């Protein structure tokens, strides 16, 4: 898959997450399911991290002997992105607050993505 397409996909995923995390929470339908917020954060950052891993693996291919650099960069990017979103929620919105447990869910999602990408390295390398 072309590097520019992977970058576009990663940016679109990032934009969607940013929108849903910073939009007025009154515009989001209420769902009565235990811990749904944490599950959503986990899924957002799992997808976020995978999309950036795909891009960085293509970007760094041939430029570094350490293929796992893409995993590390994507993980760190995901964690800092999640922390930044939580800070922005408390600063820019009136219906949301920063939540440390959201950062934890984000980090667990990013960690699961990295381990999944490592487990499926052969399939990812074909992309």
N, C-alpha and C positions, 0 to 999 in steps of 0.2 A: 504494500500500500504506500502511496506517495507520502513523503514526510510532511508536505504542506497540508494534505488532507488530515493527517493525524494531529497536526497542530491546530487546525480549524476545529476538529472534533473536541480536543482538550479545552480549547477556549470556550466553545459553546457549552460544554459541561460545566465549566467554571462559572460562566454567566448565569446558567440556569440555577445553580446552587446559590449564587450570590443573590439572585432575584428572590428566590423562595425563602432565603434566610433573612432578608432585609425588608420584605414586603410587610405591610400591616397585617398582624396576626388575625385580625378580625375578618380578613378576606380569605382566610384559609378555613375550609370546612372542619368542624370539630369531629374527631373520631374517638369513640369510646373504646380504646384498646390499651391495655396496660403497657406503659413504656414506649408507646408509638413514636414519641419524639426522639428517643434515643435510637430506636431502630432506624428511623429516617436519617439521623445524623450518621450512623454506621454505614448505611447504604450510600448516602451521598459521598462520603469520603472513600468508600471502597471504589466506587465508580470513578471519582475524581483521580484517585491515585493510579488506578489501572490505565485511565486515558493518558495521564502524563507519563507513565512508564512506557507505554507504546510509543509515544512521541520521542522521549529521551533515548530509548534504545535505538531508534532509527537515527536520531541526531548524533549520537555518540558512536555509532557503528564505524569501526575503522579508525576512530580518533583516540580510542583508549583501549588498553589491554584489559582493563577491568570492566567487564560487562555489567557487573552489579552496581556500578556507579549510578546507573539510571534508576535503580531501585532506591538507593539512598537519597538521591536528589529529589525524586518524586515523593518519598515519605516525608522528608523535611519540608518540602514545599506544601504538602497537604496539612501537616501539623501547624505550620505558621499561617497558612490560609485560614484554617479553622479558628485559630486564636484571634486573628485579625477580624474575622466575621463576628465573633462573639463580642469583641470590643466595639465594633461598629454598631451592633445591635443595641448596646447600651447607650451609645453616643448619638446615633442618627435616628433611632426609632423611639416612639412613645409607647408601643404595645409589646416591646420585647426587652429582655434583660440578658446580660451576660450570665452564662451558667458553666461552671467548671465541669459538671458532669457531661455537658455537651462536648466539651473539649476532649474528655476522656472517651466518649463514644466515637468522636471523630478519629482519635488516635488509634483506637481498637480497629476501626474500619480500615484505616490506612495500613496498619500492621497486617491485617488479614489479606489485604490486597497484595502486599509485597510477598507474603508467604505463598499466596495463590499463584502469583506471577512466577515465582521461583519454581513452584511445583509444575507449572505448565510452560516452563521455559522453551521447550522444543516447539510447542504450538505457537507461542508468542513470536519466536524468532522467524516463523514463516510469514508473519504479517508484514 
